[in-house]
Amino acid sequence: MRFRRIVLLIAAAALPLSAQNPYARITGRITDSANAFVAGASVRVVQIETNIVSTTVSNTEGVYDIRNLHAGTYRVEVEVQ
């Protein structure tokens, strides 16, 4: 059975933390309805203004981390098979 979860629009007020790094990151943890970690979930991040896509997979603790993003508004999509 295929389970698909779309995370709502995330406004990544991606402000750089230092002058040397102008990039941002989006991190999170994916859990199911019982709050169990979801490992191996495909995570897709789309910048709304440019439609640039970045992807990753959640680790064994359900954590994902996408780095080197430009400031903007992003949509995060998560898919579990």
N, C-alpha and C positions, 0 to 999 in steps of 0.2 A: 504494500500500500504506500502511496506517495503522500507525504505530508508537506504542505507548503505554508509558509508563514511569511507574510510581508510586514515588515516593520514600517510604521508610518514615517512620513516625511520628517527628516531630522535636519534642523537648521544648525549647521555646523558653523557657529560663530568662530571660525577658525582663525584666531589671532595668534600670531607667532609668539613664542615664549621668550625669545631673545632676538636681538638684531641680526645675529649670524644665521639664524634659521628662519626663512620666510615661509616655511611649510607647516601644515597642520596634520593631525591624525584623527582617525575615528576608531575608538575601541569599544568593545562591549562584550557581554556574555549572553549566550543563547541558552534558554531553558525551555523545557516543555511545560505543559499545564500542571504537572506535579512538582515543578521547580527542580527537576533533574537536569543536569548539564547535557547539552546536545553536542556531541563530537562529530566532526566531519561534515558540518553544515556548510553549504556554499553561500558565501556572502558577496554580494555585488553592491558597489557604491557608485551612484551616478550623480555627477555634478549637474544640477538642473540647468544652469545657464549655458553650458557647453556640450552636454551629453557625453562627456568623457567618463569612461567606465574603469573602475579598479576592482579587482576581485581577490579573494582569499578564501581559506577554509578554516573553520573553527578547530581549535585543538581539543585534547581529551577532556579539558575542563570547560569546554564551550566558549572559550575566549577567542575573539578575533581582534586583529590590529592592522589597520591600513594606514600607512604613513605617506609622507611626501605629497599631501593634497594641497591644492591651492585654496585660498580663502573663498568661501561661497556657501551655497545652500545645496545639500546633498539629499538624495533619496537612498535609503538602505533597504535592500531586498535580501531575504534569507530563504534558502530552499533546502529542505531535508528530504532525502529519498530513502 
